[in-house]
Amino acid sequence: GEELKYCGVTISEVFAQELGVGGVLSLLWFRRQLPRACTKFIEMILQVTADHGPAVSGAHNTIVTARAGKDLVSALCSGLLTIGPRFGGA
């Protein structure tokens, strides 16, 4: 059969170009190859999420608050104030 393609890019090319998970997601979700900085950012988001897990409210809220443009103290307070029994024991 025909070789698997992601948005016209063969799986062989994906491995040869070392696109990684970020590159594959850019092809699948955005239907084009995003710049390397974008694919590295996608991979960073996955790593942070995998490291902290989806149920860790403090880490998530700190990141969201910081990305919303709030200052460091506000971002840290947002995270600290949402630590609860499901935080993960960190």
Backbone as XML, in Angstrom:
<?xml version="1.0"?>
<chain id="A" units="angstrom">
  <residue number="1" name="GLY">
    <atom name="N" x="0.801" y="-1.184" z="0.000"/>
    <atom name="CA" x="0.000" y="0.000" z="0.000"/>
    <atom name="C" x="0.851" y="1.258" z="0.000"/>
  </residue>
  <residue number="2" name="GLU">
    <atom name="N" x="0.161" y="2.319" z="-0.064"/>
    <atom name="CA" x="0.794" y="3.636" z="-0.091"/>
    <atom name="C" x="1.320" y="4.010" z="1.290"/>
  </residue>
  <residue number="3" name="GLU">
    <atom name="N" x="2.423" y="4.740" z="1.310"/>
    <atom name="CA" x="3.030" y="5.152" z="2.579"/>
    <atom name="C" x="2.148" y="6.192" z="3.279"/>
  </residue>
  <residue number="4" name="LEU">
    <atom name="N" x="2.078" y="6.084" z="4.598"/>
    <atom name="CA" x="1.296" y="7.013" z="5.413"/>
    <atom name="C" x="1.780" y="8.440" z="5.203"/>
  </residue>
  <residue number="5" name="LYS">
    <atom name="N" x="0.830" y="9.370" z="5.073"/>
    <atom name="CA" x="1.171" y="10.784" z="4.895"/>
    <atom name="C" x="0.425" y="11.634" z="5.917"/>
  </residue>
  <residue number="6" name="TYR">
    <atom name="N" x="1.110" y="12.630" z="6.410"/>
    <atom name="CA" x="0.506" y="13.660" z="7.260"/>
    <atom name="C" x="0.507" y="14.950" z="6.455"/>
  </residue>
  <residue number="7" name="CYS">
    <atom name="N" x="-0.645" y="15.368" z="5.985"/>
    <atom name="CA" x="-0.781" y="16.600" z="5.204"/>
    <atom name="C" x="0.197" y="16.604" z="4.023"/>
  </residue>
  <residue number="8" name="GLY">
    <atom name="N" x="0.309" y="15.488" z="3.355"/>
    <atom name="CA" x="1.158" y="15.380" z="2.183"/>
    <atom name="C" x="2.612" y="15.034" z="2.462"/>
  </residue>
  <residue number="9" name="VAL">
    <atom name="N" x="3.012" y="14.970" z="3.726"/>
    <atom name="CA" x="4.386" y="14.635" z="4.100"/>
    <atom name="C" x="4.423" y="13.163" z="4.504"/>
  </residue>
  <residue number="10" name="THR">
    <atom name="N" x="5.262" y="12.393" z="3.834"/>
    <atom name="CA" x="5.319" y="10.961" z="4.138"/>
    <atom name="C" x="5.944" y="10.743" z="5.514"/>
  </residue>
  <residue number="11" name="ILE">
    <atom name="N" x="5.598" y="9.619" z="6.107"/>
    <atom name="CA" x="6.133" y="9.282" z="7.426"/>
    <atom name="C" x="7.659" y="9.156" z="7.378"/>
  </residue>
  <residue number="12" name="SER">
    <atom name="N" x="8.192" y="8.718" z="6.237"/>
    <atom name="CA" x="9.646" y="8.648" z="6.073"/>
    <atom name="C" x="10.275" y="10.027" z="6.169"/>
  </residue>
  <residue number="13" name="GLU">
    <atom name="N" x="9.618" y="11.019" z="5.542"/>
    <atom name="CA" x="10.120" y="12.395" z="5.602"/>
    <atom name="C" x="10.032" y="12.950" z="7.027"/>
  </residue>
  <residue number="14" name="VAL">
    <atom name="N" x="8.983" y="12.587" z="7.744"/>
    <atom name="CA" x="8.822" y="13.031" z="9.133"/>
    <atom name="C" x="10.016" y="12.588" z="9.958"/>
  </residue>
  <residue number="15" name="PHE">
    <atom name="N" x="10.421" y="11.319" z="9.793"/>
    <atom name="CA" x="11.564" y="10.800" z="10.544"/>
    <atom name="C" x="12.880" y="11.360" z="10.013"/>
  </residue>
  <residue number="16" name="ALA">
    <atom name="N" x="13.010" y="11.482" z="8.703"/>
    <atom name="CA" x="14.250" y="11.997" z="8.113"/>
    <atom name="C" x="14.509" y="13.448" z="8.531"/>
  </residue>
  <residue number="17" name="GLN">
    <atom name="N" x="13.434" y="14.242" z="8.602"/>
    <atom name="CA" x="13.562" y="15.648" z="8.988"/>
    <atom name="C" x="13.529" y="15.843" z="10.506"/>
  </residue>
  <residue number="18" name="GLU">
    <atom name="N" x="13.330" y="14.733" z="11.243"/>
    <atom name="CA" x="13.248" y="14.780" z="12.712"/>
    <atom name="C" x="12.246" y="15.837" z="13.183"/>
  </residue>
  <residue number="19" name="LEU">
    <atom name="N" x="11.033" y="15.762" z="12.629"/>
    <atom name="CA" x="10.001" y="16.741" z="12.966"/>
    <atom name="C" x="9.510" y="16.606" z="14.393"/>
  </residue>
  <residue number="20" name="GLY">
    <atom name="N" x="9.569" y="15.420" z="14.951"/>
    <atom name="CA" x="9.136" y="15.221" z="16.330"/>
    <atom name="C" x="7.633" y="15.330" z="16.490"/>
  </residue>
  <residue number="21" name="VAL">
    <atom name="N" x="7.199" y="15.252" z="17.730"/>
    <atom name="CA" x="5.766" y="15.306" z="18.035"/>
    <atom name="C" x="5.182" y="16.662" z="17.648"/>
  </residue>
  <residue number="22" name="GLY">
    <atom name="N" x="5.908" y="17.731" z="17.948"/>
    <atom name="CA" x="5.430" y="19.075" z="17.595"/>
    <atom name="C" x="5.230" y="19.242" z="16.099"/>
  </residue>
  <residue number="23" name="GLY">
    <atom name="N" x="6.161" y="18.703" z="15.316"/>
    <atom name="CA" x="6.034" y="18.793" z="13.864"/>
    <atom name="C" x="4.874" y="17.985" z="13.327"/>
  </residue>
  <residue number="24" name="VAL">
    <atom name="N" x="4.671" y="16.796" z="13.891"/>
    <atom name="CA" x="3.543" y="15.957" z="13.471"/>
    <atom name="C" x="2.225" y="16.637" z="13.835"/>
  </residue>
  <residue number="25" name="LEU">
    <atom name="N" x="2.141" y="17.189" z="15.049"/>
    <atom name="CA" x="0.907" y="17.877" z="15.445"/>
    <atom name="C" x="0.656" y="19.106" z="14.577"/>
  </residue>
  <residue number="26" name="SER">
    <atom name="N" x="1.712" y="19.793" z="14.173"/>
    <atom name="CA" x="1.512" y="20.953" z="13.294"/>
    <atom name="C" x="0.922" y="20.511" z="11.957"/>
  </residue>
  <residue number="27" name="LEU">
    <atom name="N" x="1.374" y="19.367" z="11.445"/>
    <atom name="CA" x="0.833" y="18.861" z="10.186"/>
    <atom name="C" x="-0.614" y="18.393" z="10.337"/>
  </residue>
  <residue number="28" name="LEU">
    <atom name="N" x="-0.908" y="17.725" z="11.447"/>
    <atom name="CA" x="-2.254" y="17.191" z="11.646"/>
    <atom name="C" x="-3.255" y="18.265" z="12.039"/>
  </residue>
  <residue number="29" name="TRP">
    <atom name="N" x="-2.880" y="19.160" z="12.943"/>
    <atom name="CA" x="-3.820" y="20.152" z="13.464"/>
    <atom name="C" x="-3.888" y="21.421" z="12.619"/>
  </residue>
  <residue number="30" name="PHE">
    <atom name="N" x="-2.726" y="21.879" z="12.107"/>
    <atom name="CA" x="-2.676" y="23.149" z="11.390"/>
    <atom name="C" x="-2.539" y="22.970" z="9.877"/>
  </residue>
  <residue number="31" name="ARG">
    <atom name="N" x="-2.425" y="21.706" z="9.448"/>
    <atom name="CA" x="-2.355" y="21.354" z="8.037"/>
    <atom name="C" x="-1.181" y="22.007" z="7.310"/>
  </residue>
  <residue number="32" name="ARG">
    <atom name="N" x="-0.085" y="22.292" z="8.061"/>
    <atom name="CA" x="1.137" y="22.825" z="7.456"/>
    <atom name="C" x="2.273" y="22.657" z="8.447"/>
  </residue>
  <residue number="33" name="GLN">
    <atom name="N" x="3.497" y="22.783" z="7.950"/>
    <atom name="CA" x="4.649" y="22.714" z="8.835"/>
    <atom name="C" x="4.855" y="24.082" z="9.462"/>
  </residue>
  <residue number="34" name="LEU">
    <atom name="N" x="4.714" y="24.147" z="10.760"/>
    <atom name="CA" x="4.940" y="25.388" z="11.486"/>
    <atom name="C" x="6.446" y="25.605" z="11.667"/>
  </residue>
  <residue number="35" name="PRO">
    <atom name="N" x="6.866" y="26.845" z="11.934"/>
    <atom name="CA" x="8.282" y="27.098" z="12.210"/>
    <atom name="C" x="8.754" y="26.294" z="13.423"/>
  </residue>
  <residue number="36" name="ARG">
    <atom name="N" x="10.047" y="26.021" z="13.474"/>
    <atom name="CA" x="10.623" y="25.199" z="14.544"/>
    <atom name="C" x="10.297" y="25.757" z="15.920"/>
  </residue>
  <residue number="37" name="ALA">
    <atom name="N" x="10.308" y="27.070" z="16.090"/>
    <atom name="CA" x="9.992" y="27.661" z="17.394"/>
    <atom name="C" x="8.585" y="27.276" z="17.841"/>
  </residue>
  <residue number="38" name="CYS">
    <atom name="N" x="7.655" y="27.213" z="16.911"/>
    <atom name="CA" x="6.272" y="26.838" z="17.240"/>
    <atom name="C" x="6.178" y="25.369" z="17.637"/>
  </residue>
  <residue number="39" name="THR">
    <atom name="N" x="6.867" y="24.503" z="16.889"/>
    <atom name="CA" x="6.792" y="23.079" z="17.206"/>
    <atom name="C" x="7.492" y="22.776" z="18.529"/>
  </residue>
  <residue number="40" name="LYS">
    <atom name="N" x="8.559" y="23.507" z="18.828"/>
    <atom name="CA" x="9.226" y="23.334" z="20.123"/>
    <atom name="C" x="8.300" y="23.784" z="21.250"/>
  </residue>
  <residue number="41" name="PHE">
    <atom name="N" x="7.522" y="24.850" z="21.017"/>
    <atom name="CA" x="6.571" y="25.327" z="22.016"/>
    <atom name="C" x="5.486" y="24.281" z="22.266"/>
  </residue>
  <residue number="42" name="ILE">
    <atom name="N" x="4.974" y="23.669" z="21.198"/>
    <atom name="CA" x="3.972" y="22.610" z="21.343"/>
    <atom name="C" x="4.531" y="21.476" z="22.195"/>
  </residue>
  <residue number="43" name="GLU">
    <atom name="N" x="5.776" y="21.083" z="21.916"/>
    <atom name="CA" x="6.407" y="20.006" z="22.684"/>
    <atom name="C" x="6.614" y="20.410" z="24.142"/>
  </residue>
  <residue number="44" name="MET">
    <atom name="N" x="6.945" y="21.683" z="24.390"/>
    <atom name="CA" x="7.114" y="22.161" z="25.761"/>
    <atom name="C" x="5.791" y="22.068" z="26.527"/>
  </residue>
  <residue number="45" name="ILE">
    <atom name="N" x="4.701" y="22.468" z="25.874"/>
    <atom name="CA" x="3.380" y="22.392" z="26.508"/>
    <atom name="C" x="3.057" y="20.945" z="26.870"/>
  </residue>
  <residue number="46" name="LEU">
    <atom name="N" x="3.329" y="20.023" z="25.962"/>
    <atom name="CA" x="3.075" y="18.606" z="26.243"/>
    <atom name="C" x="3.921" y="18.110" z="27.410"/>
  </residue>
  <residue number="47" name="GLN">
    <atom name="N" x="5.180" y="18.526" z="27.470"/>
    <atom name="CA" x="6.063" y="18.102" z="28.551"/>
    <atom name="C" x="5.589" y="18.641" z="29.895"/>
  </residue>
  <residue number="48" name="VAL">
    <atom name="N" x="5.201" y="19.911" z="29.937"/>
    <atom name="CA" x="4.727" y="20.493" z="31.193"/>
    <atom name="C" x="3.449" y="19.807" z="31.647"/>
  </residue>
  <residue number="49" name="THR">
    <atom name="N" x="2.553" y="19.558" z="30.689"/>
    <atom name="CA" x="1.299" y="18.891" z="31.031"/>
    <atom name="C" x="1.555" y="17.465" z="31.500"/>
  </residue>
  <residue number="50" name="ALA">
    <atom name="N" x="2.432" y="16.748" z="30.813"/>
    <atom name="CA" x="2.741" y="15.371" z="31.203"/>
    <atom name="C" x="3.426" y="15.329" z="32.557"/>
  </residue>
  <residue number="51" name="ASP">
    <atom name="N" x="4.303" y="16.294" z="32.811"/>
    <atom name="CA" x="5.044" y="16.325" z="34.064"/>
    <atom name="C" x="4.133" y="16.652" z="35.245"/>
  </residue>
  <residue number="52" name="HIS">
    <atom name="N" x="3.223" y="17.570" z="35.051"/>
    <atom name="CA" x="2.363" y="18.010" z="36.158"/>
    <atom name="C" x="1.007" y="17.330" z="36.174"/>
  </residue>
  <residue number="53" name="GLY">
    <atom name="N" x="0.635" y="16.698" z="35.101"/>
    <atom name="CA" x="-0.654" y="16.017" z="35.051"/>
    <atom name="C" x="-1.809" y="16.987" z="34.915"/>
  </residue>
  <residue number="54" name="PRO">
    <atom name="N" x="-2.913" y="16.522" z="34.397"/>
    <atom name="CA" x="-4.048" y="17.413" z="34.149"/>
    <atom name="C" x="-4.804" y="17.831" z="35.410"/>
  </residue>
  <residue number="55" name="ALA">
    <atom name="N" x="-4.611" y="17.122" z="36.515"/>
    <atom name="CA" x="-5.381" y="17.424" z="37.721"/>
    <atom name="C" x="-4.637" y="18.335" z="38.695"/>
  </residue>
  <residue number="56" name="VAL">
    <atom name="N" x="-3.464" y="18.817" z="38.319"/>
    <atom name="CA" x="-2.695" y="19.673" z="39.219"/>
    <atom name="C" x="-3.083" y="21.123" z="38.963"/>
  </residue>
  <residue number="57" name="SER">
    <atom name="N" x="-4.033" y="21.582" z="39.741"/>
    <atom name="CA" x="-4.606" y="22.904" z="39.518"/>
    <atom name="C" x="-3.610" y="24.032" z="39.721"/>
  </residue>
  <residue number="58" name="GLY">
    <atom name="N" x="-2.725" y="23.907" z="40.690"/>
    <atom name="CA" x="-1.790" y="24.990" z="40.989"/>
    <atom name="C" x="-0.862" y="25.297" z="39.836"/>
  </residue>
  <residue number="59" name="ALA">
    <atom name="N" x="-0.261" y="24.281" z="39.255"/>
    <atom name="CA" x="0.654" y="24.494" z="38.130"/>
    <atom name="C" x="-0.088" y="25.051" z="36.926"/>
  </residue>
  <residue number="60" name="HIS">
    <atom name="N" x="-1.239" y="24.485" z="36.641"/>
    <atom name="CA" x="-2.022" y="24.942" z="35.500"/>
    <atom name="C" x="-2.420" y="26.407" z="35.659"/>
  </residue>
  <residue number="61" name="ASN">
    <atom name="N" x="-2.954" y="26.757" z="36.824"/>
    <atom name="CA" x="-3.420" y="28.125" z="37.032"/>
    <atom name="C" x="-2.278" y="29.128" z="37.046"/>
  </residue>
  <residue number="62" name="THR">
    <atom name="N" x="-1.112" y="28.736" z="37.549"/>
    <atom name="CA" x="0.048" y="29.618" z="37.517"/>
    <atom name="C" x="0.440" y="29.925" z="36.077"/>
  </residue>
  <residue number="63" name="ILE">
    <atom name="N" x="0.484" y="28.896" z="35.245"/>
    <atom name="CA" x="0.851" y="29.077" z="33.839"/>
    <atom name="C" x="-0.178" y="29.933" z="33.115"/>
  </residue>
  <residue number="64" name="VAL">
    <atom name="N" x="-1.451" y="29.644" z="33.315"/>
    <atom name="CA" x="-2.507" y="30.405" z="32.638"/>
    <atom name="C" x="-2.460" y="31.872" z="33.061"/>
  </residue>
  <residue number="65" name="THR">
    <atom name="N" x="-2.284" y="32.124" z="34.345"/>
    <atom name="CA" x="-2.249" y="33.500" z="34.839"/>
    <atom name="C" x="-1.047" y="34.252" z="34.275"/>
  </residue>
  <residue number="66" name="ALA">
    <atom name="N" x="0.111" y="33.604" z="34.240"/>
    <atom name="CA" x="1.302" y="34.241" z="33.686"/>
    <atom name="C" x="1.121" y="34.534" z="32.198"/>
  </residue>
  <residue number="67" name="ARG">
    <atom name="N" x="0.548" y="33.573" z="31.457"/>
    <atom name="CA" x="0.336" y="33.777" z="30.018"/>
    <atom name="C" x="-0.707" y="34.855" z="29.745"/>
  </residue>
  <residue number="68" name="ALA">
    <atom name="N" x="-1.568" y="35.120" z="30.725"/>
    <atom name="CA" x="-2.566" y="36.172" z="30.570"/>
    <atom name="C" x="-1.950" y="37.558" z="30.769"/>
  </residue>
  <residue number="69" name="GLY">
    <atom name="N" x="-0.662" y="37.584" z="31.140"/>
    <atom name="CA" x="0.025" y="38.865" z="31.264"/>
    <atom name="C" x="0.111" y="39.419" z="32.673"/>
  </residue>
  <residue number="70" name="LYS">
    <atom name="N" x="-0.317" y="38.654" z="33.653"/>
    <atom name="CA" x="-0.245" y="39.129" z="35.035"/>
    <atom name="C" x="1.195" y="39.033" z="35.536"/>
  </residue>
  <residue number="71" name="ASP">
    <atom name="N" x="1.486" y="39.771" z="36.600"/>
    <atom name="CA" x="2.829" y="39.780" z="37.164"/>
    <atom name="C" x="3.138" y="38.455" z="37.869"/>
  </residue>
  <residue number="72" name="LEU">
    <atom name="N" x="4.422" y="38.263" z="38.201"/>
    <atom name="CA" x="4.884" y="37.009" z="38.789"/>
    <atom name="C" x="4.177" y="36.692" z="40.098"/>
  </residue>
  <residue number="73" name="VAL">
    <atom name="N" x="4.030" y="37.683" z="40.968"/>
    <atom name="CA" x="3.395" y="37.441" z="42.272"/>
    <atom name="C" x="1.940" y="36.996" z="42.081"/>
  </residue>
  <residue number="74" name="SER">
    <atom name="N" x="1.224" y="37.650" z="41.183"/>
    <atom name="CA" x="-0.169" y="37.262" z="40.923"/>
    <atom name="C" x="-0.256" y="35.842" z="40.381"/>
  </residue>
  <residue number="75" name="ALA">
    <atom name="N" x="0.665" y="35.489" z="39.473"/>
    <atom name="CA" x="0.661" y="34.145" z="38.911"/>
    <atom name="C" x="0.933" y="33.102" z="39.993"/>
  </residue>
  <residue number="76" name="LEU">
    <atom name="N" x="1.928" y="33.372" z="40.845"/>
    <atom name="CA" x="2.232" y="32.432" z="41.926"/>
    <atom name="C" x="1.069" y="32.316" z="42.908"/>
  </residue>
  <residue number="77" name="CYS">
    <atom name="N" x="0.457" y="33.439" z="43.240"/>
    <atom name="CA" x="-0.697" y="33.401" z="44.157"/>
    <atom name="C" x="-1.844" y="32.591" z="43.557"/>
  </residue>
  <residue number="78" name="SER">
    <atom name="N" x="-2.071" y="32.763" z="42.276"/>
    <atom name="CA" x="-3.124" y="32.002" z="41.611"/>
    <atom name="C" x="-2.891" y="30.510" z="41.765"/>
  </residue>
  <residue number="79" name="GLY">
    <atom name="N" x="-1.657" y="30.092" z="41.577"/>
    <atom name="CA" x="-1.332" y="28.675" z="41.721"/>
    <atom name="C" x="-1.422" y="28.196" z="43.150"/>
  </residue>
  <residue number="80" name="LEU">
    <atom name="N" x="-0.853" y="28.964" z="44.068"/>
    <atom name="CA" x="-0.844" y="28.564" z="45.480"/>
    <atom name="C" x="-2.248" y="28.510" z="46.079"/>
  </residue>
  <residue number="81" name="LEU">
    <atom name="N" x="-3.101" y="29.441" z="45.663"/>
    <atom name="CA" x="-4.449" y="29.486" z="46.221"/>
    <atom name="C" x="-5.365" y="28.380" z="45.714"/>
  </residue>
  <residue number="82" name="THR">
    <atom name="N" x="-4.906" y="27.661" z="44.696"/>
    <atom name="CA" x="-5.742" y="26.563" z="44.194"/>
    <atom name="C" x="-5.187" y="25.194" z="44.576"/>
  </residue>
  <residue number="83" name="ILE">
    <atom name="N" x="-4.224" y="25.153" z="45.463"/>
    <atom name="CA" x="-3.722" y="23.868" z="45.954"/>
    <atom name="C" x="-4.807" y="23.247" z="46.824"/>
  </residue>
  <residue number="84" name="GLY">
    <atom name="N" x="-5.183" y="22.061" z="46.486"/>
    <atom name="CA" x="-6.223" y="21.374" z="47.239"/>
    <atom name="C" x="-5.879" y="19.910" z="47.420"/>
  </residue>
  <residue number="85" name="PRO">
    <atom name="N" x="-6.839" y="19.099" z="47.857"/>
    <atom name="CA" x="-6.572" y="17.697" z="48.139"/>
    <atom name="C" x="-6.196" y="16.872" z="46.897"/>
  </residue>
  <residue number="86" name="ARG">
    <atom name="N" x="-6.468" y="17.388" z="45.699"/>
    <atom name="CA" x="-6.122" y="16.651" z="44.484"/>
    <atom name="C" x="-4.843" y="17.158" z="43.851"/>
  </residue>
  <residue number="87" name="PHE">
    <atom name="N" x="-4.059" y="17.911" z="44.573"/>
    <atom name="CA" x="-2.880" y="18.557" z="43.984"/>
    <atom name="C" x="-1.818" y="17.560" z="43.558"/>
  </residue>
  <residue number="88" name="GLY">
    <atom name="N" x="-1.714" y="16.429" z="44.175"/>
    <atom name="CA" x="-0.746" y="15.426" z="43.762"/>
    <atom name="C" x="0.384" y="15.211" z="44.728"/>
  </residue>
  <residue number="89" name="GLY">
    <atom name="N" x="0.349" y="15.864" z="45.869"/>
    <atom name="CA" x="1.336" y="15.639" z="46.878"/>
    <atom name="C" x="2.685" y="16.293" z="46.644"/>
  </residue>
  <residue number="90" name="ALA">
    <atom name="N" x="2.735" y="17.265" z="45.739"/>
    <atom name="CA" x="4.019" y="17.939" z="45.428"/>
    <atom name="C" x="4.485" y="18.806" z="46.573"/>
  </residue>
</chain>
